[in-house]
Amino acid sequence: MDTLEYLQQLLTIPSPSGQEDEISLFLGKQLEEFGFAVKKDAFGNLIARNCSPDVGAILLSVHMDTVSSAVNVLPVIKDGYLVNDGNGPLGIDDKLGVAAILSLLERKTDSFPFVICITRGEEQGLSGARHLDYSLLGKVRFGYVFDANGKIGTVVIQAPGKIQSKAIFHGQSAHAGFEPEKGISAIQLACKAVNEMKLLRVDDETTANIGSFQASGATNIVCDRAELTFEVRSRNLEKLRQVQQKLEDVCLSAAQSGGGTVSIERETSYLPYEKPSNCASLVYLSGRYTGSVWPTATGGGSDANCFNAHGYDALVCAIGYEYPHTSKERVLLRQIAELDKLFTDLFMDQRIEE
């Protein structure tokens, strides 16, 4: 089958993050039919090789999950685009990447060395790549993660890291009508903190955002607990840590000034990376793809952040889709054809030189 046919089939298999069992079974069987030795790690990621683990292979990586709203999908072709005739996202992120790999492997007949990594839980903070058993990959020369929106030929050479935090403000409850003076409003503490934060676009490579503000209770009781979740992203590791620390310091200062306390939980989701112009993945792609190549920086993370953090040379490639994670999600059929051309240029009818 060609990429479009595989894609239309994959889109009918629901696979929201955490519910990937059906598509994982389908993909495992397909890879075995193509002659790959398939393994599943403890987290449920699929790793497949068509060569010995000590042979330097090219890594091709995609993720099998979609956003939670990409269910009951009805893929149809309208005005030259593949779209969802139902409600919600098409789920083309990242099933188009998966389909392109399956189509390549069905056409590929020589002994070109590949290691295929299909992660789960990517839409939930790259959880699959973060928990991947990297020992199962074997020897890897360099790799490509097919999971970016935009025109074919766009490659992400710089991506941010992300740190997210949860700040829980603790105040003192009291009757809001009889003795409010004895209370300390956790909502006020949290609001004071938010008011003093520099949010959204911090600078040209750094962003910060409040994800949620939660507090509940009756209006006649001074609220004694409020919770903020927030994140910082930056393509500069030092800035990433500095801005996150500043936001947490603001929370601590706001709580102390109001007579309350705050507890903060922090998690580094992934680290930033920047690919040099002479990295093997970019040199190989630029030398073999006969179309235009547009190196770019992005504000989002991908599994490539995790691969690069573990010492692999991994480059993110755009696969042509538009409006990710929305009901407008779509892909131009000409972009699917160009994606096939990219795969043909890179991997068909030629071997990688050791």
N, C-alpha and C positions, 0 to 999 in steps of 0.2 A: 504494500500500500504506500501511497505517497504521504507527504506530511499532512496535507489537508484531510485526507481520509483518516489517518491516525488521530488527528486532532478532534475531528467530529465524534469519533468513537470515545475518546478519553473524556470529552466534555459531558458525556451522558453518564459517566461514573462519578457519583458525588464523593468528594474527598475533602471536606472541610478539615482544618487542623484538628487532630485528635481522632479523626474518623477515616484513617487512610488504609484500613485493612484490605478493603476490596480492591482498590487500585494497586496496592502493594503486591497483592497476589497476582493480578493481571500482569504487572510489569516484570515480576520475577519470572513468570512463565515465558514471557516474550524474550527476555534476555537469555534464558536457557535455550530456547529454540534457535537463537542466533549463535549458539556455541560458547556462551560465556559461563564461567563458574561464578555462581551467585551466592553471596553470603548476606545475612542480615545481622546487624549488630544488636546489642542489648536494647538500644533505643528504638529500633525498628527501621533504621536507615538501610538502604540496599546498596551493596558494593559488588560490582561485577568486573571480572577481568577475562580477557581472551588470550592472556599470555602469562608466563611465569611471574611470580611476585618480584623476582630479581631483575626483570627486564624493564628498562625505563619506558614507561607508557605515557601517553597523553591522557590527562584527566578531562573528562566531560562531565559536568555537574549541573543538575537541575533539582527542583523540589517537586514532590508529588502532591502536596496539600494546596488548598485554596483558602481564600477568606471564607468565613462562616456563611455569608449570604449567597455564595455561588452554588445554589442547589436548585433542583428542578429546572435545569438549563435546557433551552430549546435552541440549539444552534441553527441558524439559517443564513443564507447569502442574500444580501440586499445591496444593490447599487455598488457592487464590487467589493463589499466588506462582509466578513463573517461577524455576525452579531447575535445577541441573545433575543429570541422572540418572546421570552418570558420576562420575569421581573428579576432585577438584581444583576450582579456582575456575570460575565460570561464564564469566568474561571480560566481564562486564557493564560493568566499568570499562575502557574508556570507551565501549563499543559502544552503550550505551543513549543516550548523548549524540549519537553519530553517527547512530543510527536516528531520533532525534527531529528532527534537522536535515534528514535526507533526506525524512522524511514531511512536514515543513513545506514544503520546496521543491517537492515534488510537488503540494501543494495550492495553493501560492502562485502567483497568476496576474498580479498587478499589478507595477509597476516599483519596488517597495520596494528600496532599494539595500543589497546585502549584499556583504561580503567574507568568504569562508569559509576558515578556516585549519585544516588537519588535520595535526597533527604526528606524527612517528614518534619512537620512543625515549623517550617521556615517562617510562616506568617505569624508565629507567636515568638518573636524575638530571636529568630535563627536557632531555635532550640535543638533542631536535628543536628546542624553543623556544630553546635556548641557541645553536644554530647556524643559526637561521632567517634567511633573507635578508629582512630587514624592508623593504627597498626595494620588494619585490613586493606589499606590502599596499596601497599607494596611500594615499589620504586616508581616515582613519578618524575618525569622531566619538567613538565609545566602543564597548566590546565586552563580550561575555560568554563566559566559559569554563565549559562545562557538564561538570563533572568533580568533583563532590563527593558524598559519601554523605550521607544524611539526607533529611528530608522536603522536598518541593517547597515553595519559599518561603524556605528557608534560604539566605542569601547570606553569603559570607565577605568581611568588610570589613577584616580584619587577619590577616596571615599572617607566619610567621617567615622569616628568611633562614637559610641553612645554609652552614657552612664545614666541610670534612672534611680530615683530615690522615692521613698515614702516617708513623710514626716507626720507623726502623730502628736498633736498638741493636746496637752492635759491641763484643764483648768480646775474650777471648783464649782460644783452645783450648789444652787440656792434657790429659794422661791423668788421668782422674778417680780412678784407684786409686793410681798411682805418685807423681804430683806435682800434685795439685789446687791447691796453693798458687800454682802458676805460672799458673793459669787465671783468667779473669774471666768469670763466667757472664752472658751477655746476657739469659738468662731472669730471673736475679735482678734485673738492672738494670730490665728492663721491669716486673717485678712490684712493685718498689719504687715505680716511677712510678705504676702503677695504684693502689696502696695509698694514695697521697697525692692522688689526683684526687678532686674532688667531682663525682659522676656522677649520672645520671638526672635527677630534678627539681632543678634548681639554684635557680630561683625561679618565680614564677607565669607568667613569659613566656619562660623559658630552660630548655633541657634539654641534657644532654651524655650521650654513650653510647660505649662501646667496641664496635666492630663485630666485630673479630676479633683474635686473639692467635695468631701462628704462629711456631713454632720446631721444628726437626727435627734429629735426630741420634741417635747411639748413647748409651746410658746410661754408657758408660765414657769418654766424651769431654766435657769441659766445653764447653757450647754457646757458640759465639762469635757467633751472630746470632739475633735475635728481632725480630719485626715486629708493631707495633700499628697498627690503623686505628681512628680515632675521629672523632666529629662533634660539633658544637655547633649548636643551633638557638636563635634568639631573635627575638622580635618587635621587639626594641630593637637597632638596629644597633651602638651603642656597646658594649652588653653582649655582643653576639655576638662582636665582635672582642676584647674584654677577656677573656672566659672562654676563648676558643680560645687566646689568647696565654698565659694562665695554664697551661693544660694542656700546651702546648708547653714552657713554662719548667720545669714539673715534670719533663718527660722529660729536658731538658738537665741539670737539677740531679741527678737520679737517676743518669744516666750518668756525670757527672763525679765524683760522690761515690764511685762504685764503681770508678773507674779506667778506665772505658770511654768510648765516644763514641756520639753519636746523630746521624743525619741525618734531617731532617724535610721532607716534601713537603706543601704545602698547596694546596687548591683551594677557591675560593669558588663554590659550586654555584649559589646564587641569593641575592638580597637581600630583606630584609623589605619589606612595604608596609602602609600603613594608609589606607583610603579615608575621606575626609571625608563627612559626612552630606549635603552639597550637591553631591557629584560627579554628573556627568551620568548615568552608568550606573545609579546607585542611584535618583536622582530619576525617571528614565524608567521603571524597573522598578516602583518603588513606586506611581507614578501610573497605570500601566496594568494591572498584575496585580490581578485582583479577589479573589485569595486573601490569606492572611496572609503578611507578610514578616518574617523573623526574622534581622536582622543578627547575625553572630557572629564570634568570633575562632577561629583554628585553630592546631594545632601542626604542620601539614604544608604542604609547598609544592606548587605547581601551575604550569602554564604561565603563569598570570596574574602570577606573580612576575616572569617575564621580560618580559612585555608592559608591566607597570608600570615596570620598570627602564628600558625603552626609551622611556618617556614617554607610553605609551598609557593611557587610562582603561579598565581591564579589571576586571570583577567576576566572582568565581567563584560559580556557582549549583549548589545541590544538585539531583540528578536522581532521588533516591528509592531508590537501592539500599542494601542492608545487608550487613554483614560483608565488606567488600572484601578481596580477595586471599586468601580462605580457602575451604575446601570448603563453607562455609555460605552463600556469596555468593548473594544472591537479591534479587528486587524484587517488591513487591506490585503486582498488576495495577491496583489503584486509583491507585497512585502514577504508573504510566505514563499513565493517563487524565488525572491532574492535571498531569503534565508537558506533555501535549498542550494542556491548557487554558492553561498558562503561555505556550506558544508562540503560541497563538491570540490571547490577550490582548495580547501584545507586538507581534505582527507581521502578523496577518491583518486584512484589511478596513480598513486604515488606513495612512496614510503618515506618515513622519517629517517634521516641519517643519524646514526649513533656518533 
